[in-house]
């Protein structure tokens, strides 16, 4: 119980910053937030329905139907924004939007009691964050040991690494969407696996 509040603060802060790191290509952050929001909305609906939650053997959370409505609004807003943010972007999100959306995803995962599913559902955010952490610490380690910093990736976050490998921006974004959809399906399938 002493660790609950610090853990929840960590989850919300980490998710918020992870989505912010992901917001580096046109449409990448908002598209993945829309996909994750759709999966969270479905989980919220299922856990808020007594019959479905009993069948799926998940915690019944009365009132989660309202969270499903919020998630539907989040997905709708994501689609509306994606229309203007897709490559080449006419409108940019910036830190205010990406930090808020990441905070929303983190908070929703806590409210539906699936915070430990977040590294799978938000796998792209996790990958982007890990790429930055690994790059930074490896650079500092090699600079201290050899006098010259070396890099694992050409550039971090990892979506810029793929750009420098010659991939086109829309190609990276679509592939990250596909990975996010697969991870969302795995997250939803985990109900009957466990």
Secondary structure, 3 states (H helix, E strand, C coil): CHHHHHHHHHHHHHHHHHHHHHCCCCCHHHHHHHHHHHHHHHHHHHHCCHHHHHHHCCCCCCCHHHHHHHHHHHHHHHHHHHHHHCCCCCCCCHHHHHHHHHHHHHHHHHHCCCHHHHHHHCHHHHHHHHHHHHHHHHHHHHHHHHCCCCCCCCCCCHHHHHHHCCCCHHHHHHHHHHHHHHHHHHHHHHHHHC
